[in-house]
Amino acid sequence: MELNKNLLSMLVCPLSKEKLIYDQENNELIAKKSGLAYPVKDGIPIMLPDEARKIKE
């Protein structure tokens, strides 16, 4: 299920408050400054830092 583009434009990282980048291939929202990738499950972003995957710069 694809993420709603209007929803994406309103979401920010709860830690850094930066805009998120949607990675369609991995179905994640990327926060570069925070170094986190938030999962999207059934079209719903899981915006909990404890649920996010740490990414490498």
C-alpha positions in Angstrom: 0.0 0.0 0.0 1.5 3.4 -1.0 1.8 6.3 1.4 -0.6 9.2 0.9 1.3 12.1 -0.6 -0.7 14.7 1.4 0.1 12.9 4.6 3.8 12.8 3.8 3.9 16.6 3.3 2.6 17.1 6.9 4.9 14.6 8.7 8.2 15.5 10.3 10.7 13.5 12.4 9.6 13.6 16.0 13.2 14.1 17.1 14.7 16.5 14.6 11.5 18.1 13.2 12.9 17.6 9.7 10.8 16.7 6.7 10.8 13.1 5.8 11.8 11.4 2.6 9.7 8.4 1.5 11.8 5.4 0.4 9.3 3.5 -1.7 11.6 0.5 -2.2 11.9 -0.2 1.6 8.5 1.3 2.5 10.1 3.7 5.1 10.3 7.4 5.9 13.9 8.6 6.1 15.1 11.3 8.5 18.6 12.0 7.5 19.5 14.4 10.4 18.3 11.9 12.9 19.7 8.9 11.1 16.4 7.0 11.4 14.1 5.2 9.0 10.5 5.0 10.2 8.5 2.0 8.9 5.2 2.3 7.1 2.8 -0.6 7.8 -0.4 -1.0 5.8 0.0 2.7 4.7 0.4 3.9 8.2 3.7 5.6 9.3 5.0 4.3 12.6 6.5 7.5 14.0 8.0 6.1 17.2 11.8 6.5 17.5 11.9 3.2 19.3 10.4 1.5 16.3 12.7 3.2 13.8 15.7 1.5 12.2 19.0 3.3 12.5 20.6 4.1 9.2 24.1 4.8 8.2 25.1 8.2 6.8 
